[in-house]
Amino acid sequence: MCNLTLCVLLFLAASSSSSCPVHCVCETTIVNCVNQGLRSIPQPLPKDITTLNINGNDIRNLNNESFPSPLEHLTSLYVSGSQVEQLNTMVFANLPSLRFLDLSNNIIVHFSAEAFSQDNKVEVLNLSRSLYNYSYVGVFANLFKQSLPKVSHLDLSNNKLVLLPEGTFTGLLDLTVLDLRNNSLVSIMNGTFQNRALEELDLRDNALKDLPNGTLADLCLIPDLRVRLAGNPWRCDCNIEDMLIWLKRYDLVVDKLKITCSAPAGLKHVSLLQLKQYQLPCTYTGDLKGVLETSYVFLGMVLALIGVIFLLVLYLNRKGIKRWIYNIRDACRDHMEGYHYRYEINSDPRLANLSLNSDV
């Protein structure tokens, strides 16, 4: 009897150990496969797994074969720094309990808007340093609009984003934390931030020179919002006057004391809050001479183009123009001959009498 019990225990232990994938370390329900040079998701994964960490591998393509069987208890998935390029349709469909997804430090080129099931529960999504090229942000915009209704924390920092497509975050109704630090955003479109649940908005270290009035109004309508704006190259001229009033009136910006001017030169490094409205210049500081020279060159090019087109039209219609000139010449000749004939009649009395007799 004792031998039978021992055999059963050994069998269970062997079964338990065999459920842990090769090159991975399993601790209770946590599976770690970090920096193992893996090219795909290790298989088979334990059925009771709750956390999978496959950071630092070479898994370029995630598809519906990456998780071939349902993992009902998996809540956290780490795939950071794994050279991920493609995330295909329904790749996460067999992870119904997934709530935390880290895809940072990858080179994502394609992210299917149908990568998640419609009833997914993802709450935290880290896409920091994950975009291969900022032009692909439109793919993420479609993903945010259609597929992630439960996301509350979204990290898009360090992606060199220049512009955010209109309505990028409108589908994220539960969004509370949005990190857009260290991008290259040059402007914020009106209506970009209308998420009433938003609590943290980080816009530090971008390329913003001012914020449009529509954006200022949108931010005022979010009740518990805290915004960070330091580290941008703010241009302290009359275009930023409304933003200055907004900063002084509301306490939404937690780092407003750190907001400094980058231009014009006379106000560089000056705290924006220290300025009065009348101190904001409205003078043109560009190279006016260069602009005028460029304008003259452009005008000359336009006139030259018009001249070429005119000559081309003349050339293409040369036969018609020639015929038109001949017609005018003949008409003028006939007219002049009529005048000449009348002149000869009037100057010769005999012809004049003959003309009168012929009239009778």
MOCOR-V155063 format. One record per pair of residues at least 24 apart in sequence whose C-alpha atoms are under 10 Angstrom apart, sorted by sequence separation. I is the first residue (numbers start at 1). J is the second residue. If there is no record, write none. Layout:
BEGIN
I J
I J
END
This chain:
BEGIN
19 43
20 44
21 45
27 51
33 57
41 65
42 66
43 67
44 68
45 69
47 71
48 72
49 73
50 74
51 75
52 76
53 77
54 78
55 79
56 80
57 81
58 82
59 83
60 84
61 85
62 86
63 87
64 88
67 91
68 92
69 93
70 94
71 95
72 96
73 97
74 98
75 99
76 100
77 101
78 102
79 103
80 104
81 105
82 106
83 107
84 108
85 109
86 110
87 111
88 112
89 113
90 114
91 115
92 116
93 117
96 120
97 121
98 122
99 123
100 124
101 125
102 126
103 127
104 128
105 129
106 130
107 131
108 132
109 133
124 148
137 161
141 165
144 168
145 169
146 170
147 171
148 172
149 173
150 174
151 175
152 176
153 177
154 178
155 179
156 180
157 181
158 182
159 183
160 184
161 185
162 186
163 187
164 188
165 189
166 190
167 191
168 192
169 193
170 194
171 195
173 197
174 198
175 199
176 200
177 201
178 202
179 203
180 204
181 205
182 206
183 207
184 208
185 209
186 210
187 211
188 212
190 214
191 215
193 217
194 218
195 219
198 222
199 223
200 224
201 225
202 226
203 227
204 228
205 229
206 230
207 231
208 232
209 233
210 234
227 251
228 252
229 253
230 254
231 255
236 260
237 261
248 272
19 44
20 45
21 46
26 51
40 65
41 66
42 67
43 68
44 69
46 71
47 72
48 73
49 74
50 75
51 76
52 77
53 78
54 79
55 80
56 81
57 82
58 83
59 84
60 85
61 86
62 87
63 88
64 89
65 90
66 91
67 92
68 93
69 94
70 95
71 96
72 97
73 98
74 99
75 100
76 101
77 102
78 103
79 104
80 105
81 106
82 107
83 108
84 109
85 110
86 111
87 112
88 113
89 114
90 115
91 116
92 117
93 118
95 120
96 121
97 122
98 123
99 124
100 125
101 126
102 127
103 128
104 129
105 130
106 131
107 132
108 133
109 134
111 136
122 147
123 148
131 156
134 159
135 160
136 161
137 162
138 163
140 165
141 166
142 167
143 168
144 169
145 170
146 171
147 172
148 173
149 174
150 175
151 176
152 177
153 178
154 179
155 180
156 181
157 182
158 183
159 184
160 185
161 186
162 187
163 188
164 189
166 191
167 192
168 193
169 194
170 195
172 197
173 198
175 200
176 201
177 202
178 203
179 204
180 205
181 206
182 207
186 211
187 212
189 214
190 215
191 216
193 218
194 219
196 221
197 222
198 223
199 224
200 225
201 226
202 227
203 228
204 229
205 230
206 231
207 232
208 233
209 234
210 235
226 251
227 252
228 253
229 254
230 255
234 259
235 260
236 261
247 272
248 273
18 44
19 45
20 46
26 52
40 66
41 67
45 71
47 73
48 74
49 75
50 76
51 77
52 78
53 79
54 80
55 81
56 82
57 83
58 84
59 85
60 86
61 87
62 88
63 89
64 90
65 91
66 92
67 93
68 94
69 95
70 96
71 97
72 98
74 100
75 101
76 102
77 103
78 104
79 105
80 106
81 107
84 110
85 111
86 112
87 113
88 114
89 115
90 116
91 117
93 119
94 120
95 121
96 122
98 124
99 125
100 126
101 127
102 128
103 129
104 130
105 131
106 132
107 133
109 135
110 136
111 137
113 139
122 148
123 149
124 150
125 151
128 154
129 155
130 156
133 159
134 160
135 161
137 163
138 164
141 167
142 168
143 169
144 170
145 171
146 172
148 174
149 175
151 177
152 178
153 179
154 180
155 181
156 182
157 183
158 184
162 188
163 189
166 192
167 193
169 195
172 198
180 206
188 214
189 215
190 216
191 217
192 218
193 219
194 220
195 221
196 222
197 223
198 224
199 225
200 226
201 227
202 228
203 229
204 230
205 231
206 232
207 233
208 234
209 235
210 236
216 242
220 246
225 251
226 252
227 253
228 254
229 255
230 256
233 259
234 260
235 261
236 262
237 263
247 273
18 45
19 46
46 73
47 74
49 76
50 77
51 78
52 79
53 80
54 81
55 82
56 83
57 84
59 86
60 87
61 88
62 89
63 90
64 91
65 92
67 94
71 98
79 106
87 114
88 115
89 116
90 117
93 120
95 122
103 130
104 131
105 132
109 136
112 139
113 140
116 143
120 147
121 148
122 149
123 150
124 151
125 152
126 153
127 154
128 155
129 156
130 157
131 158
132 159
133 160
134 161
135 162
137 164
138 165
141 168
142 169
144 171
145 172
148 175
156 183
165 192
167 194
188 215
190 217
191 218
192 219
194 221
195 222
196 223
197 224
198 225
199 226
200 227
201 228
202 229
203 230
204 231
205 232
206 233
207 234
208 235
209 236
210 237
212 239
213 240
216 243
225 252
226 253
227 254
228 255
229 256
230 257
231 258
232 259
233 260
234 261
235 262
236 263
237 264
18 46
19 47
24 52
25 53
46 74
54 82
55 83
62 90
63 91
64 92
66 94
67 95
87 115
88 116
89 117
90 118
92 120
102 130
108 136
109 137
111 139
112 140
113 141
114 142
115 143
118 146
119 147
120 148
121 149
122 150
123 151
124 152
125 153
126 154
127 155
128 156
129 157
130 158
131 159
132 160
133 161
134 162
135 163
137 165
138 166
140 168
141 169
143 171
144 172
145 173
164 192
190 218
191 219
193 221
194 222
196 224
197 225
198 226
199 227
200 228
201 229
202 230
203 231
204 232
205 233
209 237
211 239
212 240
215 243
224 252
225 253
226 254
227 255
228 256
229 257
230 258
231 259
232 260
233 261
234 262
235 263
236 264
244 272
245 273
17 46
20 49
24 53
62 91
63 92
64 93
65 94
110 139
111 140
113 142
114 143
118 147
119 148
120 149
121 150
122 151
123 152
124 153
125 154
126 155
127 156
128 157
129 158
130 159
131 160
134 163
135 164
140 169
141 170
142 171
193 222
196 225
198 227
203 232
210 239
211 240
213 242
217 246
223 252
225 254
226 255
227 256
229 258
230 259
231 260
232 261
233 262
234 263
235 264
236 265
243 272
244 273
16 46
24 54
61 91
62 92
64 94
109 139
110 140
112 142
113 143
116 146
117 147
118 148
119 149
120 150
121 151
122 152
123 153
124 154
125 155
126 156
127 157
128 158
129 159
131 161
134 164
138 168
141 171
195 225
209 239
210 240
212 242
213 243
216 246
220 250
222 252
228 258
229 259
230 260
231 261
232 262
233 263
234 264
235 265
236 266
237 267
244 274
111 142
112 143
113 144
116 147
117 148
118 149
119 150
120 151
122 153
123 154
124 155
125 156
126 157
127 158
128 159
129 160
137 168
209 240
210 241
211 242
212 243
216 247
220 251
228 259
231 262
236 267
244 275
245 276
111 143
113 145
114 146
115 147
116 148
127 159
210 242
211 243
220 252
235 267
236 268
240 272
244 276
245 277
113 146
114 147
210 243
213 246
219 252
235 268
244 277
113 147
210 244
234 268
236 270
241 275
112 147
113 148
233 268
234 269
236 271
241 276
242 277
233 269
236 272
241 277
244 280
235 272
240 277
241 278
41 79
234 272
241 279
236 275
238 277
241 280
237 277
238 278
240 280
241 281
236 277
237 278
238 279
239 280
237 279
238 280
239 281
39 82
236 279
237 280
238 281
239 282
29 73
30 74
34 78
38 82
39 83
162 206
236 280
237 281
238 282
29 74
33 78
34 79
37 82
39 84
85 130
152 197
153 198
157 202
161 206
162 207
235 280
236 281
237 282
238 283
30 76
31 77
32 78
34 80
35 81
60 106
75 121
76 122
80 126
84 130
85 131
152 198
157 203
160 206
161 207
162 208
186 232
236 282
237 283
35 82
50 97
51 98
55 102
59 106
60 107
61 108
75 122
79 126
80 127
83 130
85 132
152 199
153 200
155 202
157 204
158 205
181 228
185 232
186 233
34 82
50 98
55 103
58 106
60 108
76 124
78 126
80 128
81 129
84 132
157 205
158 206
176 224
177 225
180 228
181 229
184 232
51 100
53 102
55 104
56 105
61 110
62 111
80 129
81 130
134 183
157 206
176 225
177 226
178 227
179 228
182 231
55 105
56 106
80 130
134 184
181 231
182 232
64 115
99 150
100 151
104 155
123 174
124 175
128 179
201 252
202 253
204 255
63 115
99 151
103 155
104 156
123 175
127 179
128 180
200 252
201 253
209 261
62 115
100 153
102 155
104 157
105 158
124 177
126 179
128 181
129 182
209 262
104 158
105 159
128 182
129 183
209 263
204 259
END
